[in-house]
Amino acid sequence: MVQKRKVPERKCVVTNEMKPKKRLIRVVRNKDGEVFVDETGKKNGRGAYLTRDLEIIRQAEKTNVLSRQLNTEVDSSIYEDLIKLVEGKKHD
């Protein structure tokens, strides 16, 4: 019998839903305090996950949830990158 590999799940910081990691976008703060969108999901640093959905990204920006999760100021350019990413490629 082939054992099915467990799909890694992460929690979206806006909706608090557990979803497969591949369906989320990771935003990272590295040890130098730089915040960036981590498309590979493998970079070192404190990560926060967002659902690939424009509404959720806008809500995250409004509520400043990423700044709280990452304990640092998250620049609006990060949200612009997230929106471009979501509009550029829809996963589902």
C-alpha positions, 0 to 999 in steps of 0.5 A, spaced: 500 500 500 502 506 498 502 511 503 499 518 501 504 524 504 501 528 508 499 535 505 502 541 509 497 546 511 498 553 514 493 558 517 491 564 513 492 570 518 486 573 516 481 568 515 484 563 520 483 557 516 487 551 515 489 550 508 494 547 504 500 551 504 500 551 496 494 555 496 497 560 500 502 566 499 508 566 504 510 573 507 517 573 511 521 578 515 528 576 515 533 577 521 535 583 518 528 586 519 526 586 511 519 584 509 518 580 502 513 576 499 516 569 499 514 565 493 518 559 494 515 558 501 522 556 503 526 562 505 528 563 512 525 568 517 518 569 520 513 567 516 505 569 515 501 566 510 495 569 506 490 566 502 491 567 495 485 572 494 484 579 493 479 581 498 483 577 503 489 581 501 485 588 502 483 586 508 490 584 511 492 591 509 486 594 512 487 591 519 494 591 519 494 583 520 501 582 517 505 588 521 502 584 527 504 577 525 511 579 523 512 584 529 514 590 524 512 595 519 509 592 513 510 597 507 504 598 502 509 595 496 508 588 500 501 588 499 502 591 491 506 585 490 501 580 493 495 583 489 500 583 483 501 575 484 494 574 485 492 577 479 497 574 475 496 567 477 490 564 480 491 558 483 485 553 485 
